[in-house]
């Protein structure tokens, strides 16, 4: 027997010695299932006054989270900031927040591969009327910010309807490849008595690859403000009642770089400003490669187009424009605003520092109805300050 086994081993060794050095492909090996994913329930539904706490507690256990008729207690964040990868969050019915004077946020969602959906007829109500006092974040009662869409990577938000936010609505920070489609932000009720204030639609910072399409924003401050970030697109939207399509203010922050931002095919109406770029006086930073294309302006009260490098917290209140935040490769094209500006407002205002506005493209711009601003400075030759 020993002799027989020895013979087999010698034969096996001989076969191995003459085998090709490139191994033949073997059967495909299926990776072991992720035990964390295996433990997640397919779908979890939460509702009522206890739903917010239950959803936050159970967020790691559900592949789909359905929030149906949630009532969030006062002083509480609906916290979905620890979602596992590839979680879906669906809002159904009315989601509301009880009153509390605090900083917020009222809603926070973070994660990778996250899908957020507003079901048909659903809406999120921030109870803004209980807070609105005409002072916004500048004073009065402390008002919570509404939605922190922070650190969302390769994620999407679709058909979310938000209304009556106490102050700023959607804060996007630390995001990468985030798509927002068909969002409505309706703070028009804050127009009554001019009580709504600082109700920004989208505030974007330190993010890359953010695409917002088909948004409808009714508010009393910036429709969208890109304070820092790269490769940002805002298209096919309607902005009403606020301060228009803004870059900045840029300067005085930890991140002061704006690059590759496109606003296209948007309507700005019944607003204080149409297009606005704000670089703060005396600070440093970069505003490069910003495009405004196919923008329609209607009923603008103060500034059709405002580009300033002397911002100090209020429009044109900073004195002499400085050059620390150059505005380069700006494209302003096909702006339809004939008769759009109030007779007491200004059509186009440009205040640049010396040598700080270069490489501009300016074509097909028709903004009229207002006055000519007499204190423009260092206007690029292709542009017109009128």
C-alpha positions in Angstrom: 0.0 0.0 0.0 2.8 2.4 0.9 4.5 1.7 -2.4 1.2 2.4 -4.3 0.7 5.8 -2.5 4.3 6.7 -3.2 3.8 5.9 -6.9 0.7 8.2 -7.0 2.6 11.1 -5.3 5.4 10.8 -7.8 3.0 10.8 -10.7 1.2 13.9 -9.3 4.5 15.7 -8.9 5.4 14.9 -12.4 2.1 16.3 -13.7 2.5 19.5 -11.7 6.0 20.0 -13.0 4.9 20.0 -16.7 1.8 22.1 -16.2 1.5 25.4 -17.9 2.7 28.3 -15.7 -0.6 30.2 -16.4 -3.4 28.6 -14.4 -6.6 27.8 -16.3 -9.5 30.0 -15.2 -11.5 28.3 -12.5 -15.1 28.7 -11.5 -16.2 32.2 -10.5 -16.1 32.6 -6.7 -19.1 34.4 -5.2 -18.1 36.7 -2.4 -19.6 35.9 1.0 -22.7 38.0 1.7 -22.2 41.1 3.8 -23.6 40.2 7.3 -24.6 43.8 7.9 -26.7 43.9 4.7 -28.1 40.4 5.4 -29.5 41.7 8.7 -31.3 44.7 7.3 -35.1 44.4 6.9 -36.4 45.1 3.4 -38.7 48.0 4.5 -39.5 49.8 7.7 -42.4 52.2 8.1 -42.5 54.8 10.8 -45.4 57.2 11.7 -46.8 59.4 14.3 -45.1 61.3 17.2 -42.8 58.4 18.0 -41.8 57.8 14.4 -38.9 60.2 14.3 -37.2 58.6 17.3 -37.9 55.1 16.1 -36.6 55.9 12.6 -33.4 57.4 13.9 -32.8 54.4 16.2 -33.6 51.8 13.5 -31.9 53.5 10.5 -29.1 50.9 10.3 -31.5 48.0 10.2 -33.7 49.0 7.2 -32.8 49.1 3.5 -35.9 51.2 2.9 -37.3 53.7 5.4 -40.8 55.0 4.9 -41.7 58.1 7.0 -45.5 58.2 6.9 -47.2 61.1 8.6 -44.4 61.8 11.0 -44.8 64.5 13.7 -41.4 65.4 15.1 -41.4 66.6 18.7 -40.1 70.1 19.6 -36.4 70.7 19.7 -35.7 67.4 17.9 -33.8 66.6 14.7 -35.3 63.9 12.4 -31.8 62.4 12.3 -30.9 60.1 9.5 -27.2 60.9 9.5 -26.0 57.3 10.0 -27.6 55.6 7.1 -25.9 52.5 5.6 -24.9 52.6 2.0 -27.7 52.3 -0.6 -30.6 53.1 1.8 -33.9 54.5 0.4 -35.9 57.1 2.3 -39.5 57.8 1.3 -41.6 60.6 2.8 -45.4 60.0 2.7 -48.2 62.4 3.8 -47.3 65.3 6.0 -44.1 65.5 8.0 -44.3 68.3 10.6 -42.2 69.7 13.4 -43.4 71.1 16.7 -42.2 74.6 17.8 -39.0 75.2 19.7 -36.7 78.2 19.7 -33.4 76.4 18.9 -30.7 76.3 16.1 -31.8 73.0 14.5 -31.5 71.4 12.1 -35.0 69.9 11.8 -33.9 67.3 9.3 -30.5 65.7 8.7 -29.6 63.0 6.1 -26.1 61.7 5.3 -24.7 58.7 3.6 -23.5 57.1 0.3 -25.8 55.9 -2.4 -28.8 57.4 -0.6 -32.1 57.8 -2.4 -34.6 60.2 -1.0 -38.1 60.4 -2.5 -41.1 62.5 -1.8 -44.2 60.4 -2.6 -47.0 61.9 -4.5 -48.9 64.5 -2.3 -46.3 64.4 0.5 -44.8 67.5 2.0 -42.5 68.6 4.9 -43.8 71.5 6.9 -41.3 73.4 9.1 -44.0 75.4 11.0 -42.3 78.7 9.9 -45.2 81.0 10.8 -44.5 80.2 14.5 -41.0 81.7 14.1 -41.3 84.4 11.5 -40.8 87.9 13.0 -39.1 89.8 10.1 -35.6 89.3 11.6 -34.7 85.9 10.3 -31.3 84.8 11.6 -30.3 88.4 12.4 -32.3 88.6 15.7 -35.6 87.9 17.4 -36.5 84.3 18.4 -33.8 81.7 17.6 -34.9 79.9 14.5 -33.8 76.4 13.4 -32.3 75.7 10.0 -34.4 73.1 8.2 -32.5 70.5 6.2 -28.8 69.5 6.4 -28.1 67.5 3.3 -24.5 67.0 4.3 -22.0 64.5 3.2 -24.3 62.9 0.7 -22.2 60.9 -1.8 -23.5 59.4 -5.0 -27.0 60.2 -3.8 -30.3 61.6 -5.1 -33.2 63.6 -3.8 -36.4 63.5 -5.9 -39.8 65.3 -5.7 -39.4 66.6 -2.2 -41.8 69.3 -1.3 -40.7 71.6 1.6 -42.7 74.5 3.0 -42.6 77.1 5.8 -39.0 76.8 6.9 -38.2 79.0 9.9 -35.0 80.3 8.1 -32.6 78.7 5.6 -34.2 75.7 3.9 -31.5 73.3 2.4 -27.9 73.3 3.4 -25.7 71.3 1.1 -22.1 70.7 2.4 -19.5 68.1 1.8 -21.6 66.5 -0.9 -20.2 64.7 -4.0 -22.2 63.7 -7.0 -25.6 64.7 -5.6 -28.6 65.0 -7.8 -31.7 66.9 -6.7 -34.7 66.8 -9.1 -38.1 68.4 -8.9 -37.8 69.9 -5.4 -40.2 72.6 -4.3 -39.3 75.0 -1.5 -42.4 77.2 -0.7 -42.0 79.9 1.9 -44.4 82.3 0.1 -46.5 82.5 3.3 -43.7 84.4 4.8 -44.4 87.3 2.4 -47.3 88.3 4.6 -46.2 91.3 6.7 -42.7 90.7 5.4 -42.2 88.3 8.3 -40.2 85.7 6.5 -36.5 86.5 6.3 -33.2 84.7 5.5 -35.2 81.9 4.0 -32.5 80.8 1.5 -33.6 78.0 -0.8 -30.3 76.2 -1.4 -27.0 77.1 0.3 -24.1 75.2 -1.2 -20.6 74.9 0.3 -17.5 72.7 -0.1 -19.2 70.3 -2.5 -18.5 69.0 -6.0 -20.8 67.6 -8.6 -24.1 68.9 -7.3 -26.9 69.0 -10.0 -30.2 70.7 -9.1 -32.9 70.4 -11.8 -36.4 71.7 -12.0 -36.5 73.3 -8.6 -39.3 75.8 -7.7 -38.3 78.2 -4.9 -40.6 80.8 -3.3 -38.9 82.7 -0.6 -37.4 85.9 0.8 -33.6 85.4 0.3 -31.2 83.8 -2.1 -32.9 81.2 -4.4 -29.6 79.5 -4.5 -26.2 80.6 -3.1 -23.0 78.9 -4.1 -20.6 79.9 -1.3 -17.9 77.4 -2.3 -17.6 74.3 -4.4 -16.9 73.0 -7.9 -19.0 71.6 -10.8 -22.4 72.9 -9.6 -25.4 73.0 -11.9 -28.7 74.7 -11.3 -31.0 74.4 -14.3 -34.7 74.5 -15.3 -35.7 76.2 -12.1 -38.1 79.0 -11.1 -37.1 81.5 -8.4 -39.8 83.8 -7.0 -39.8 86.4 -4.2 -36.2 86.2 -3.1 -32.7 87.5 -4.0 -32.1 85.5 -7.2 -29.2 83.3 -8.4 -26.2 84.1 -6.3 -22.5 83.3 -6.1 -21.3 83.9 -2.6 -20.7 85.8 -0.7 -17.2 84.5 -1.2 -14.5 85.4 1.3 -13.9 85.1 5.0 -14.8 81.4 5.1 -12.7 78.3 5.5 -13.3 77.5 1.9 -13.3 80.4 -0.6 -13.1 78.7 -4.0 -16.0 78.7 -6.5 -15.3 77.0 -9.8 -17.3 75.5 -12.7 -20.8 76.7 -11.7 -23.6 76.8 -14.3 -27.0 78.5 -14.0 -29.1 77.7 -17.1 -32.6 77.9 -18.4 -34.0 79.5 -15.2 -36.7 82.1 -14.5 -36.2 84.7 -11.8 -39.3 86.7 -11.0 -40.7 89.1 -8.4 -37.3 89.2 -6.8 -34.9 91.8 -5.4 -32.1 90.7 -7.7 -31.9 88.6 -10.8 -28.2 87.6 -11.0 -25.7 88.3 -8.3 -22.0 87.6 -7.6 -20.7 88.8 -4.2 -17.0 88.9 -3.4 -16.1 90.4 0.0 -13.9 93.4 0.1 -10.4 92.8 1.5 -10.6 89.0 1.5 -9.0 86.4 -0.7 -10.5 83.5 -2.8 -11.4 82.5 -6.3 -14.5 82.8 -8.5 -13.7 81.1 -11.8 -15.7 79.6 -14.7 -19.2 80.7 -13.7 -21.8 80.7 -16.4 -25.3 82.3 -16.5 -27.1 81.2 -19.6 -30.6 81.5 -20.9 -31.9 83.3 -17.8 -35.3 85.1 -17.9 -35.8 88.0 -15.5 -39.2 89.4 -14.6 -40.2 92.1 -12.1 -36.9 92.7 -10.4 -37.0 95.5 -7.8 -33.3 96.5 -7.2 -30.6 94.9 -9.4 -31.0 93.0 -12.7 -27.4 91.9 -12.7 -25.1 92.8 -9.7 -21.4 91.8 -9.7 -19.5 93.3 -6.8 -16.1 92.9 -5.3 -16.8 95.3 -2.4 -19.4 93.2 -0.5 -19.5 93.7 3.3 -22.8 92.2 4.3 -25.0 94.5 2.2 -25.1 95.3 -1.5 -22.7 98.0 -2.5 -21.8 99.0 1.0 -18.2 98.0 1.1 -16.5 101.1 -0.4 -13.7 100.5 -2.9 -13.8 97.1 -4.7 -10.7 95.0 -4.0 -8.8 92.4 -6.1 -8.3 89.6 -3.6 -11.1 87.5 -5.0 -10.7 87.6 -8.8 -13.7 86.8 -11.0 -12.4 85.1 -14.1 -13.8 83.4 -17.1 -17.3 84.6 -16.3 -20.0 83.9 -19.0 -23.2 85.9 -19.1 -25.2 85.1 -22.2 -28.8 85.2 -23.4 -30.3 87.1 -20.5 -33.9 88.1 -21.3 -34.9 91.0 -19.1 -36.3 93.8 -21.3 -38.3 96.0 -19.1 -37.8 93.6 -16.2 -36.2 96.0 -13.6 -38.2 98.5 -11.6 -37.7 102.1 -12.5 -36.2 102.7 -9.1 -33.7 99.8 -9.5 -30.6 99.4 -11.6 -30.2 97.3 -14.7 -26.6 96.2 -14.5 -24.0 97.0 -11.7 -20.4 96.0 -11.9 -17.8 97.0 -9.3 -14.5 95.2 -9.9 -11.1 95.8 -8.3 -8.1 96.7 -10.5 -7.3 93.8 -12.9 -9.6 91.5 -10.9 -12.3 90.8 -13.6 -10.8 89.1 -16.7 -11.6 86.6 -19.4 -15.3 87.5 -19.5 -17.9 86.6 -22.2 -20.9 88.8 -22.4 -23.5 88.4 -25.1 -27.2 88.6 -25.8 -27.8 90.5 -22.6 -30.9 92.6 -22.5 -31.7 93.9 -19.0 -33.7 97.2 -19.0 -36.4 99.1 -17.1 -34.2 100.5 -14.4 -31.6 103.3 -13.9 -28.0 103.4 -15.0 -25.6 103.0 -12.1 -23.0 105.7 -12.2 -20.3 104.2 -10.0 -19.3 101.1 -11.8 -15.5 100.4 -11.7 -13.0 98.4 -13.8 -15.7 97.0 -16.1 -14.3 94.5 -18.6 -14.5 95.9 -22.1 -16.9 93.1 -23.3 -19.5 94.0 -20.6 -21.8 96.9 -20.3 -22.7 98.6 -17.0 -26.0 100.4 -17.6 
